[in-house]
């Protein structure tokens, strides 16, 4: 199973809070076979957020979770309809979420590799602008897969 599939990407996602976004990520994880337990995925995301914010700069967040409830590594991407509060590093609302879901046994390897790739990718200003401008799941999928490989 690929970590990123077209069905892992949603655009114009509505939500009023970080909790709503975590629920959406958990739902996608279960629907696409990465987990059988939406609640455990959500709890994993919430626990990681307590350690320190995953809200980065310029409207991007990289929430991630490691859990025994996660069967296979996944990247879930949500482009939000409107910005939400996330305690981001620059204080700006979050409008684009790249979530990493990692099985517990792969915490040190897969997790660090994916997190490193995503973080490097989001350091490129032109790439961030392109992701924010893309309005289809296919366009976002193509940009992300091109930069992750």
N, C-alpha and C positions, 0 to 999 in steps of 0.2 A: 504494500500500500504506500503510495506516495505521501509525503508529508504535506504537500500542497496540491490540492485538486481544485478545479474550477468551482465545485460545489462548496468549498471552504471559504468562498469570498462572497460578501454581500455588500451592496451599495445602498445608499439612502436609508441606512438603519436608523430607526427612531428609538429613542430611549431618553429618559430624564436623568439617569444617574449611572454611575459606575456599576452599581449592582445590576441594573437592567442590561448593561453591556456584557457583564459576566454571565448572566443567564443566557443571553443570545449565543455566546461562545460555547457554553456548556451544551446547549441544544444542538448546535452544529456538530459538536464532537460526537454526540450520541447518534444523531441522524446519519453521519458519515462513517460510523463504525470505529472511531478512535477510542471510544469509551462506552461503557454500558450504564454509567452512573453520572447523570448530569449534576446532581447535588455535590458529589465528590469533586468534580472538575471545578465547579464554582467555589467550593471551599478552598481548594488548592490555590486558585487565583486570589481569593481574599486573604489567605494566610501570607502569601508572598507580598501582597500590597502593604500589609502591616509592617513588614521589615523595612521597606522604603518604597517611595513612590516609583511606579513604572511609567509615569507621565514624563516624557522627555521634553524636547523643545519644539516649537513651531507647530503645535497641534498634534504631535504624534505620541502614541503610547505603545509600550511593548510589554503588556501583562503576560506573565508566564507562570506555569505550574508544573510541578513534578508530583506524580501520584501513582500509587499502585492501581488506581482505577483507570488510568490511561493505558490503553493496549498498544498503541503505536504512536510514534512522533507525529505531531500535526502542527501546521501553521494555519491559523484562522485569521482572515483579514476582513475588517469591517470599516467601511467608509460611512461616516455618520451624517445624518441629515442636518444636524445642528450640533454645535460644540457643547460639551458637557464638562463640568468641574471634575478635575482629576488630581489636584495638588501637583500639577506639572512643575518641572524645574524652573520654567520661565513664567509661571502663573497664568499661562494662556489656557483656554478651554481646549479639550481634545476633540479632534474631528476625524482622526485616522488611527485605527488600532491594528497592530500586527501582534497576534497572540501566539505564543509557543506553548504547546502541550507535550510534555515529555514523560514517558514511562519511568517509574521510580528507578529501575535498574540501569537506565541510560543517563542518569542525572549528570554525571561528570563528563561524558563524552558528547553525545548527541546534543545535549542542552547547550553546552559551552560553544560548540561549533556553530549551531544555528543562531544563538544569541550574538555571537561575534559577527557572523555574516550580516544579520539584520542591522546591528548597530552600525557597522561600516557602511552599509547601504544607505542608512538614514542620515549619514554625515554629508551626503552629496546633495547640495542645494537644488540642482536641476532635477534630480530624481524625485525629491520630495514635492516639488512643484508639479511635476508630471503626475505623480500619484494622486495629488489633490484635484488635479484637473480631469483625470480619467473618470468617466461616468459609467463604464460598463465593467462587469466582472471579467470579461475576456481581456480588455485592455490592461486592467490591473494585474491579472494573471500573467500576461506576457511580460510586463515590465519586471515583476517580482522574480519570475523564473529566470529571466535573462540575467538578473543581477545576483541571484543566489548560486548560480552554477559557476 
